[in-house]
Amino acid sequence: MAFMRLGSKSEAFHREGQTWLCTTGLVSDVTIEVGDMKFHLHKFPLLSRSGLLERLIEESSNDDGSACVLTLDEIPGGGKTFELITKFCYGVKIELTALNVVALRCAADYLDMTDSYGERNLVGTTETFLNEVFSNWTDSIKALQTCEEVTDHAEDLNIISRCVDSLASKACADPSLLGKKKYEDETHLWNGISMLQPNGEDWWFDDASLLILPLFKRLITAIESRGMKHECIAMAVMYYTRKHIPLMNREAIETTTSPSEAEQKTTLEEIVELLPNKKGVNPTKFLLRLLQTAMVLHTSQSSKEDLETRIGNQLDQAALVDLLIPNMGYSETLYDVECVLRMIEQFVSSTEQAGIVPSPSITEGDLVKDGDDLLTPTTLVATLVDGYLAEVAPDVNLKLAKFEAIAAAIPDYARPLDDGICRLMNCQKLSLEASTHAAQNERLPLRVIVQVLFFEQLRLRTSISGWFFVSENLDNPELLHQSGGNGVLLKPRGENVREKVCELEKECMNMKEELQKLVRSKRSWKNFTRKLNFKKKSECFNPKDQAKPAI
């Protein structure tokens, strides 16, 4: 830590309550009041070092030679700083440090303590020491923190801007050149988000988080302008949020030093503006948590809309559990479905504007064969939305129209498989597992079950026709010869074609019988309930078996 010792004399003052007295033995001829503190001093040591005090003493001197009284309530740093200045004027030893040099520099300028009033006066001395402070990261952080107490004066003297520029250049430099190590934090996971950065780039996060928000914003803006990666900027902002918005933490603990909700609200609104605009650099989990906290704190509408837009643009990176946002509004639904709907619409809009549309030819077989290679952002969001609908379906206060609106917000081309919904699903795009489930689910509308079985039968007929085509050509050597050896008519190894066809025909017949039984059972049940004057059961189904059907 940098420090400088000024003066050579030993202590010449003693304090009695809020009063400072000089022990030189001479009677005090000037009293200076700073706040609730009084300093009984002598004119000559003061006016020989300060232009302002020289003018004030001359203006307030009495003809009768009595002591004059001056008031310096506006001096930067207050009584604590003026005490050091008084010692400096009397030649008493004082030490300049990173924690007091800013206030002393501002107070020296306020008192006009230039070299015109004595060599090596306080303005020049503190300015020289400040340059030494700016060469060191730790001292610069400490000095910048103290600027909070004298913001206006420090701004006028360009102390804040110089300090911020010094810190920004060091933050963007190779940490090994500064002797900095990666910040070690055992709790590197916060709300399920990793706070670690590669190559030790997070070494400055903790120090920067000590600054008040306006100074932190200045520092982040300066660092960003110097080319720091957006990902690193986002993590630094997230680290700051972790410390200054306790409501963001899953296990928030209220303490006497915790900021009020009003302070957290202001901080959150400023944080949203500070986030990098580049898509994908802010973790979606963090943005969703930030949005939920914004709702709790009732932040401005613009802040919430900004977050919804950011999340919507990268909704494919969201997790289902993070979309289950408790409803904070006037709606009676358990979750804020309106908010989720807006984010889905934002995702679809941004995707279509970017021209990102998955191929309509993707089939179930493609997904099984290629796995995640075909999981485009749009198909990922479609799966996410279907999962969300399954979670919110049991809510009795969720209107059917709103349920359908969420399901329909995803374009048809986004769902390779329509395994999740009823009226909106395409029965031709059901997987084999979903088709089997639908055929056995008595809670589904009969129309849907018939459509499912019809298209399954159509698939079987197509398969059977293909096998018959192969079989007939196997019996006709001439056609086989005319195929040119392309292999389209060759019999698969180890399989009997005719036996396979028979098996498929039997399976088709079994499906027809099952369909007839199902239709009869449906009609019997309707007749039975009609005789007993029962009403249709519309609210007693198990949401685990089937998401709310849009009949």
C-alpha angles and dihedrals in degrees: 000000000000119000138161128203117218129190131019107229124098123242112308100176138070130191129230109185106302093343126096118204129191115232098205091108094242120120113254114248100181132045119199120195119204111177108307093340126095126202118198103203145149126262102226101060089048103045091044090063106029128057092196094051090047091056095043093048091049091050095047101040115123124224091228090062094243120149116277123224122220130186121212103173093144097055110126112253095020125229095336092059094042089055090060091045091052091052090049091053090051092047094247118152115267131167125226113216137169088260098056106025096084094053091044092049091051093044092048090054091047091052093043094238096169129146088267085079099048137328119282090015122178099267094058094038095052092043091055091049092048090059088055091050092052091059091066126066098212094046091046091054091050092048092049091051091056091053087078090076095051102026100148095047093043089051092051091051092047090238093132095048092047092048093047092049090050092051094044093054091050094047090055094047126092104280091218089062089057094045090246123149130204111280107257113217121163090202094060090144114077121179087341093307122120112235095190121112127201123252093017093287091146096064093109098046097091096048092047091051089064091070125095113255099260091052092043089053090051091051095047091048091051093047092049091050089056092060104263111166114266091231091058092047090051092051092049091052090047090051090052091049090052091059102039104038106053091178087070090066118090091224101036113183118201114224134172089257095049114117117250121254089253090056092046090050091054091046093050093051090051092046091055090056090048096055116108113258096218111114116251100012094099110068109247091221089057093048092050091049089049091051092050091050090047089057092050092049093043094232123183119297091240091059092052092046090050091053093046090052093049092048093045092054091058101028091134087073094056127107121226095237091057092054092060093093114174113241112255096172136079096278118107096223118114094231131038097254092164091062092048091048091054091051091049091051090049091052093049091047095049092045094051092046089053090050093239105150122153120232112272089218095072109123138183090261090055091053092050092047102042101027115189094002090084096042098109120182089261095053090045091055091046089056090045092052093049089052090048091052090052089054098048096038095089091059104109090201093059108104118228091233091057091046090053092045091058092047093047093047088081112075118242093245090061094069114069086179126032097204098136115056139047119215093023098047124099108229090207090063099055121120119237090255093051092046091053091049092048093050090054099040108099092188093069119092113267091237091060094048091050091051092050093050092044094056092044088053089048090054090051092050090051091051092047092049089053092051092047089052090054093044095051092049092049087059090051110066091183093060090045089054091048091056088083094231093288090137096231091122099040119123113243114251119262096007133105108223097203093049090051091052090051091052091051091049091052091049090051091051091050090053091052091052091048090050092051091049091049093050091049092048091050092051092045092052092049091051091048094051092044091055093050091044092239121166122232114270106238105155106037102079125115111251089208090065096048138359115243106292117231094216 
